[in-house]
Amino acid sequence: MTKPRGYALLSAIITLIVVLSVSIYVGVSAGDGSGANSPAGGRAPHNSAAPASAGTWVGAWSAAPVAGEPGTEQTGTAGRSVRNIVHTSAAGTGARITLSNLYGQAPLTLTHASIALATGPNSSAAATGTMRGLTFGGATSVTIPPGGQILSDAVRLSIPQGADVLVSTYAPTESGPVTYHPYARQISYLAAGDRTEDMTGRPYTQRTAIWRYLTALDVLSHEADGTVVAFGDSITDGSTSTESANRRWPDAFSRRLRAAVTAGQDVPRYSVVNEGISGNQILTSLAGRPAENQSGLDRFARDVLGRPHVKVVVIDLGVNDVMHGADADRVLAGLRTLVRQAHAHGIKVIGATLMPFGGHPRYSATREAARQQVNAAIRSGKVYDAVVDFDKALRDPYAPRRLAPEYDCGDHLHPNDRGYRKMARTIDLGDLKGAVPAQL
């Protein structure tokens, strides 16, 4: 072999080695942003606070979208910042949120969104070092089409269990109506201008008793490995509980489950989220396009099956159907449909008996008979995987068609704070365990 040919061969070998080395490096680097580490849409994270993939995504808080907010049909929240305050049922090292424009009639453009820990209960001020700007597919601005929703990219943020979290959004242009959840039983805030990343909370001078746009907060958790969804009506929504005190029955149940885990009891490590809607029925939605206060049958896929790592759903629905004249067979058929859908997704179903409403304006002997028929079927074990007997726990032993006075908020339908605590204590924690049965 001549020297020129030898040099040419050596040069070719060196070039090949360099090309292979670069290819391997690029392949490894690309793998770092794939799979569980990638934000929604599969793009590389633009936010340096993106969390590591260790842990399980679970629901830390939720609220079902209910309707379009009256008075926002044209302007929406244009030129104002919304700061929702929500309370977590699970700790995590990362967070992401879901925003909804379900009832919007125009695209909703949000140019700024953030998440932070509150300095204390019900405070609009952010704790030092916790403010995080949120992105959506790597962009700080997002437009949600009418009827749509969006999941944010994940951010790294240490969120304790039982903490108040601030989720803030800014909409610069008119778009309405605003998708909201009334009867939040929690004070949130509004501010003029873009105050999304304001730490002090001082610009947030307008108090509000509803949640806007925000429908879910998920956390990347090392402490919880599944989600329990409480699915129901105003009794689950906690519409008569003390405001800004987190005394709804799902709140009390979350604390009880957490205490049992901490005490070393043999119970699952689950978060608890609330998908109650005041006035909700299994069978019937209200008017509108889309329908307001969507029926349990219509919203189950979104509010239960669509939540992350749901292991158990506790269903407490049916009393509004009975109060509006639905017969027991139709109510039971609706409940069984929900159970079949849950089972198809590997979700266990705990079902509640319907509590008494004697003394309420909608009470009648015919409706009481329907309630008793529904409860008899539930207690037979042929509707749900497990039963929680809220009726037996809260009824007046001397007048079983009524709530016990110590649990009645005064309207003869909804419990008071003490009644909600009683409901949370009535659920058998052992029922959270076990596989979904093949059939009932």
VEXKE-299374 format. One line per field, with one value per residue (C-alpha): x, y negated, z. Coordinates in Angstrom, 1 decimal, always signed. Layout:
<pts>
c1: c(X, ...)
c2: c(Y, ...)
c3: c(Z, ...)
</pts>
This chain:
<pts>
c1: c(+0.0, +1.4, +1.6, -1.1, -3.5, -2.6, -3.2, -6.6, -7.6, -6.6, -8.4, -11.6, -11.4, -11.0, -14.0, -16.2, -15.3, -16.2, -19.5, -20.5, -19.5, -21.6, -24.6, -24.4, -24.2, -27.2, -29.2, -28.5, -29.2, -32.6, -33.6, -33.3, -36.4, -38.6, -41.3, -42.3, -40.0, -41.6, -44.2, -47.6, -47.2, -43.9, -41.8, -38.6, -39.4, -38.7, -39.1, -36.0, -38.2, -39.6, -39.7, -38.0, -40.1, -39.9, -43.2, -46.9, -49.2, -52.3, -55.1, -54.4, -57.5, -60.3, -63.6, -66.0, -66.9, -70.5, -71.7, -70.9, -70.6, -73.5, -72.4, -69.3, -71.1, -69.1, -66.1, -65.0, -62.2, -60.5, -57.8, -58.0, -56.0, -57.8, -56.1, -57.8, -57.1, -57.2, -56.4, -54.2, -55.0, -51.6, -47.9, -45.7, -42.5, -44.1, -47.3, -49.5, -53.0, -56.0, -57.9, -61.3, -63.2, -66.0, -68.7, -66.9, -68.4, -65.1, -61.4, -60.0, -56.5, -54.4, -51.0, -49.7, -50.3, -48.5, -48.6, -47.3, -47.8, -49.8, -48.1, -50.9, -54.5, -56.7, -53.9, -53.5, -49.8, -47.2, -44.6, -41.1, -39.3, -42.4, -43.7, -43.5, -44.5, -46.6, -46.2, -48.3, -46.4, -43.4, -45.2, -46.3, -49.4, -52.2, -55.5, -58.2, -61.0, -64.7, -65.6, -61.9, -59.5, -55.7, -53.2, -50.2, -46.6, -45.2, -43.1, -40.9, -42.5, -42.5, -46.2, -47.2, -50.3, -53.0, -51.5, -53.3, -52.0, -52.4, -53.2, -53.3, -54.2, -54.4, -56.7, -55.9, -58.8, -62.6, -63.8, -66.8, -68.7, -66.3, -66.3, -66.8, -67.6, -70.1, -70.5, -66.8, -67.0, -63.6, -62.6, -60.4, -59.4, -59.3, -56.9, -56.8, -54.1, -51.5, -50.6, -50.1, -46.7, -47.3, -45.9, -47.6, -51.2, -51.9, -53.3, -55.9, -58.5, -61.7, -62.9, -64.9, -66.6, -66.2, -63.5, -62.8, -61.2, -59.3, -60.6, -57.7, -54.3, -52.2, -49.0, -46.1, -46.2, -43.9, -46.5, -49.7, -49.9, -53.6, -56.6, -60.0, -62.7, -65.8, -68.5, -71.8, -74.1, -74.3, -73.7, -70.4, -69.8, -70.1, -72.5, -73.4, -70.0, -68.1, -66.5, -62.8, -62.4, -62.2, -64.9, -66.7, -66.9, -64.2, -61.9, -62.6, -62.1, -58.8, -57.5, -58.8, -57.1, -53.9, -53.9, -54.4, -51.4, -49.2, -50.2, -49.1, -52.5, -52.8, -54.7, -53.9, -51.9, -54.5, -55.2, -58.9, -60.4, -63.9, -66.1, -69.3, -71.8, -74.6, -77.9, -76.4, -78.5, -77.6, -80.1, -80.8, -78.7, -79.8, -80.4, -77.7, -75.1, -73.2, -75.6, -75.0, -74.7, -74.1, -75.7, -73.6, -73.9, -72.6, -69.7, -68.5, -65.9, -64.3, -64.6, -63.7, -62.3, -60.2, -58.5, -55.0, -54.5, -58.0, -58.3, -61.6, -64.7, -67.2, -70.6, -73.2, -75.8, -79.5, -81.3, -81.9, -83.3, -85.7, -86.6, -87.5, -89.7, -87.5, -88.6, -86.3, -85.7, -84.4, -82.1, -80.7, -80.2, -78.2, -76.0, -75.3, -74.2, -71.6, -70.4, -69.9, -68.0, -65.8, -65.1, -64.1, -61.3, -60.3, -61.8, -63.5, -66.8, -68.1, -71.7, -73.7, -77.2, -79.4, -79.8, -83.3, -84.9, -88.1, -89.1, -87.7, -90.2, -89.7, -90.4, -93.4, -94.5, -94.0, -90.5, -89.7, -90.8, -88.5, -85.6, -86.3, -86.4, -83.1, -81.5, -82.8, -81.1, -77.9, -77.8, -78.4, -74.9, -76.1, -75.3, -71.8, -68.7, -69.0, -71.6, -71.3, -74.6, -74.8, -78.6, -78.2, -75.3, -77.1, -80.8, -82.8, -83.3, -86.6, -87.8, -85.8, -87.2, -85.3, -81.7, -80.7, -80.9, -77.3, -76.3, -78.9, -77.7, -81.3, -82.7, -83.5, -81.4, -77.7, -75.5, -73.7, -69.9, -70.5, -72.6, -69.9, -67.3, -69.7, -70.0, -66.2, -65.9, -68.6, -66.6, -64.8, -61.1, -60.8, -63.2, -60.5, -58.5, -59.0, -59.5, -62.5, -64.9, -65.7, -69.3, -71.8)
c2: c(+0.0, -3.4, -6.2, -8.4, -5.4, -4.7, -8.3, -8.3, -5.1, -6.4, -9.6, -7.7, -5.6, -8.6, -10.4, -7.3, -7.2, -10.8, -10.4, -7.4, -9.2, -12.2, -10.0, -8.2, -11.5, -13.0, -9.8, -9.8, -13.5, -13.2, -10.4, -12.7, -14.6, -11.7, -9.6, -10.7, -13.7, -15.3, -18.0, -17.8, -17.7, -15.9, -19.1, -19.6, -21.6, -25.3, -25.8, -24.8, -23.9, -20.9, -18.0, -14.7, -11.7, -9.8, -9.4, -9.1, -11.7, -11.9, -14.4, -16.8, -19.0, -19.2, -21.0, -20.2, -22.9, -23.7, -26.6, -29.9, -32.7, -35.1, -38.6, -37.5, -36.7, -39.4, -40.4, -37.3, -38.4, -40.7, -42.9, -41.1, -38.5, -35.6, -34.0, -30.8, -29.3, -25.5, -23.1, -20.0, -16.4, -15.1, -16.2, -16.3, -17.5, -18.7, -20.2, -20.7, -22.3, -21.9, -25.0, -24.8, -26.9, -24.4, -27.1, -29.7, -30.9, -32.3, -31.3, -32.0, -33.5, -33.5, -35.2, -34.5, -31.8, -30.9, -28.6, -29.2, -28.2, -30.6, -32.1, -30.7, -29.6, -31.7, -34.2, -35.7, -36.2, -33.8, -32.1, -33.2, -31.1, -29.2, -31.3, -29.4, -30.6, -28.0, -27.0, -25.1, -23.1, -25.3, -28.6, -31.1, -32.0, -29.6, -29.9, -27.4, -26.9, -27.1, -23.8, -22.8, -22.4, -22.4, -20.7, -22.7, -21.6, -20.3, -22.5, -21.5, -22.7, -21.1, -21.1, -19.8, -17.9, -20.1, -23.3, -26.3, -26.8, -29.9, -29.4, -32.7, -33.5, -36.7, -37.2, -40.4, -40.3, -39.8, -36.2, -34.8, -33.5, -32.3, -28.6, -28.5, -26.4, -28.2, -27.3, -26.8, -27.4, -29.0, -32.7, -33.4, -36.8, -39.1, -42.0, -44.6, -44.1, -41.4, -40.5, -36.8, -36.6, -39.2, -37.8, -40.2, -39.6, -43.3, -44.0, -41.2, -43.4, -41.8, -38.7, -36.1, -32.9, -30.9, -29.1, -30.3, -28.3, -26.0, -22.5, -20.4, -20.4, -17.3, -16.6, -14.2, -12.4, -10.0, -9.7, -8.8, -6.2, -6.6, -8.9, -8.6, -10.6, -11.8, -12.0, -13.6, -16.5, -19.5, -17.2, -16.2, -19.7, -20.8, -23.6, -24.3, -23.8, -26.6, -28.8, -28.7, -26.0, -22.8, -21.0, -19.2, -15.5, -14.7, -17.1, -15.3, -11.9, -13.0, -14.0, -10.8, -8.6, -10.6, -10.1, -6.4, -6.1, -8.2, -5.9, -2.9, -1.3, +1.1, -1.3, -2.5, -5.7, -7.7, -11.3, -12.5, -14.9, -16.4, -16.2, -17.3, -19.7, -21.3, -20.3, -17.5, -14.5, -11.2, -11.3, -14.9, -17.9, -21.5, -23.5, -25.0, -24.1, -22.6, -21.7, -23.3, -21.2, -18.1, -14.9, -12.3, -10.0, -12.8, -14.0, -10.7, -10.1, -13.5, -14.0, -10.4, -8.3, -11.2, -11.9, -10.6, -7.1, -6.8, -3.7, -4.2, -6.4, -7.1, -7.8, -9.8, -10.7, -10.1, -12.2, -15.1, -12.7, -11.3, -14.8, -15.8, -12.7, -10.1, -6.6, -4.2, -1.8, -4.7, -5.9, -2.4, -1.9, -5.1, -4.1, -0.7, -2.3, -4.4, -1.2, +0.6, -2.3, -2.4, +1.3, +1.1, -1.2, +0.9, -1.4, -0.2, -1.7, -2.5, -3.7, -5.7, -5.2, -8.3, -10.4, -11.4, -14.7, -14.7, -18.3, -19.7, -21.4, -18.7, -15.8, -13.6, -10.1, -9.0, -10.4, -8.8, -5.4, -5.8, -6.7, -3.6, -1.4, -2.8, -2.3, +1.3, +2.2, +0.5, +2.3, +5.6, +5.4, +5.6, +2.1, +1.2, +3.0, +1.7, -0.3, -3.3, -3.8, -7.5, -7.2, -5.0, -7.1, -10.5, -9.9, -10.7, -7.3, -8.6, -10.0, -8.1, -10.0, -13.1, -14.0, -13.9, -17.4, -17.5, -16.8, -19.0, -22.4, -23.5, -22.9, -19.2, -18.1, -19.1, -18.2, -20.8, -20.6, -17.9, -15.9, -16.0, -14.8, -11.9, -11.0, -10.9, -8.6, -6.3, -5.1, -1.8, -2.4, +1.3, +0.9, -1.1, +2.1, +5.0, +5.6, +4.8, +7.8, +9.5, +8.8, +7.8)
c3: c(+0.0, -1.0, +1.6, +0.0, +0.1, +3.7, +4.8, +2.9, +4.6, +8.1, +7.5, +6.5, +9.6, +11.9, +10.1, +10.7, +14.4, +14.8, +13.0, +15.2, +18.4, +17.5, +16.6, +19.9, +21.9, +20.0, +20.6, +24.3, +24.7, +22.8, +25.2, +28.2, +27.2, +26.2, +27.9, +31.3, +31.4, +28.4, +28.8, +27.1, +23.4, +23.5, +23.2, +25.2, +28.3, +28.1, +31.8, +33.8, +36.7, +34.9, +37.5, +37.3, +36.4, +39.7, +41.5, +40.4, +39.0, +41.3, +41.7, +44.5, +44.0, +41.4, +40.8, +38.0, +35.4, +36.0, +33.8, +32.2, +34.8, +34.6, +33.7, +31.8, +28.5, +26.5, +28.4, +30.3, +32.7, +30.2, +31.8, +35.1, +36.9, +38.5, +41.6, +42.6, +46.0, +46.2, +49.0, +48.4, +49.5, +48.5, +48.6, +45.5, +44.0, +40.7, +39.6, +36.6, +36.2, +33.9, +32.6, +31.0, +28.4, +28.3, +28.4, +26.4, +23.2, +21.9, +22.1, +25.6, +25.4, +28.5, +28.2, +31.6, +34.3, +37.5, +40.5, +44.0, +47.6, +49.8, +52.8, +55.0, +55.0, +52.6, +51.9, +48.5, +49.1, +47.7, +50.0, +49.2, +46.6, +45.4, +42.5, +39.2, +35.8, +33.9, +30.2, +27.8, +25.2, +26.1, +25.5, +28.2, +26.2, +25.4, +23.5, +24.5, +21.9, +23.0, +24.6, +25.2, +28.0, +28.4, +30.6, +31.5, +31.3, +34.6, +36.9, +39.8, +43.0, +46.5, +47.5, +51.0, +51.7, +53.2, +51.7, +50.1, +46.5, +44.4, +40.7, +38.8, +35.2, +33.1, +30.1, +28.1, +25.7, +25.9, +25.8, +27.5, +29.2, +31.9, +32.8, +36.5, +39.6, +41.9, +45.6, +45.9, +49.7, +49.3, +48.9, +45.9, +44.4, +41.4, +40.5, +37.8, +35.2, +34.9, +38.5, +37.8, +39.4, +42.1, +45.4, +47.9, +47.1, +47.7, +44.2, +44.7, +46.4, +45.0, +46.9, +45.1, +46.2, +43.0, +41.0, +37.4, +34.6, +36.9, +37.1, +38.4, +40.2, +39.9, +41.7, +41.1, +44.4, +46.3, +49.1, +47.1, +44.4, +43.4, +43.5, +45.1, +43.4, +45.4, +42.8, +43.8, +44.2, +46.6, +49.6, +48.1, +46.9, +50.5, +49.7, +53.3, +54.9, +56.6, +54.0, +53.4, +56.1, +54.0, +55.9, +53.1, +53.6, +51.0, +52.9, +56.1, +54.5, +53.0, +56.4, +58.0, +55.3, +55.6, +59.4, +59.0, +56.6, +59.0, +61.9, +59.9, +59.3, +56.4, +54.1, +50.5, +50.0, +48.0, +47.4, +47.5, +45.0, +44.9, +41.8, +43.4, +41.7, +43.6, +42.1, +40.1, +38.9, +37.5, +34.6, +33.7, +32.6, +32.6, +29.5, +27.3, +24.6, +26.1, +28.9, +32.2, +35.3, +33.1, +34.4, +36.1, +33.1, +30.8, +32.9, +34.4, +31.7, +32.2, +35.9, +37.0, +34.2, +32.9, +36.3, +36.9, +38.5, +39.8, +41.9, +43.7, +43.1, +45.9, +44.3, +46.3, +43.6, +43.2, +45.8, +43.4, +40.8, +43.4, +44.5, +40.9, +40.5, +38.9, +39.7, +41.5, +38.6, +36.3, +39.1, +39.7, +36.0, +35.8, +38.8, +37.3, +34.1, +36.0, +37.8, +34.5, +33.1, +36.2, +36.1, +32.4, +33.6, +36.5, +39.1, +42.3, +43.2, +46.7, +46.6, +49.2, +50.3, +49.8, +52.9, +54.2, +53.3, +55.4, +56.1, +52.9, +50.5, +47.9, +50.3, +49.5, +50.4, +46.8, +46.7, +50.0, +48.7, +45.7, +48.0, +50.2, +47.1, +45.8, +49.2, +49.5, +46.2, +47.2, +50.5, +48.8, +47.3, +43.7, +42.7, +44.0, +45.0, +48.5, +50.4, +52.7, +54.5, +54.9, +55.4, +58.5, +59.9, +59.7, +60.0, +63.1, +64.9, +66.2, +62.8, +60.2, +57.3, +58.5, +59.2, +62.9, +64.3, +65.3, +61.6, +59.9, +58.6, +58.9, +55.4, +56.1, +53.2, +53.7, +56.6, +58.7, +59.4, +62.1, +59.6, +57.0, +59.6, +60.4, +56.7, +56.4, +59.5, +58.1, +55.1, +55.8, +54.9, +54.2, +51.3, +49.4, +49.1, +46.8, +43.1, +41.0, +41.0, +37.7, +38.2, +40.9)
</pts>
